[in-house]
């Protein structure tokens, strides 16, 4: 489910960028319907960027939470200053 959602977000992001680039460099600004779609696409790019970052952080940060046993390798690094 997560992979499908991520792919959908990326496809929508690319489609939105096509409309924005078409408006800036192409003839989309001459047609009022394409101008409205481009305005929606600009808002959608911002929203999708934020959503993609939320999902990316949420699912990658899960494995990085502190677990006390994770850092205990069982090796005691004793030196001359440590008490036994």
C-alpha positions, 0 to 999 in steps of 0.5 A, a space after each residue: 500500500 505504501 509503495 502504491 501511494 508513493 508512486 501515485 504521489 510521484 506521478 501526480 508531482 510529475 504531471 503537475 510539473 508538466 503543466 507548470 513547465 508548459 505554462 512557463 515555456 509553452 503556450 498554456 498561458 493562452 488557453 484559460 482552461 490550461 491556465 486554471 489547471 496550471 494554477 491548481 497544479 502549482 498548489 498541488 506541487 507544494 502539497 505533494 512535496 510536503 506529503 512526500 516528505 512527511 511519508 519519507 520521514 515517517 517510514 524511514 525514521 521508524 528504524 532509527 528510534 533509540 532502543 537501549 539494547 541496540 547499542 549494547 554490544 557486550 564489549 566492556 572497554 576497560 582502561 587504566 582509569 576504569 574501576 573494576 
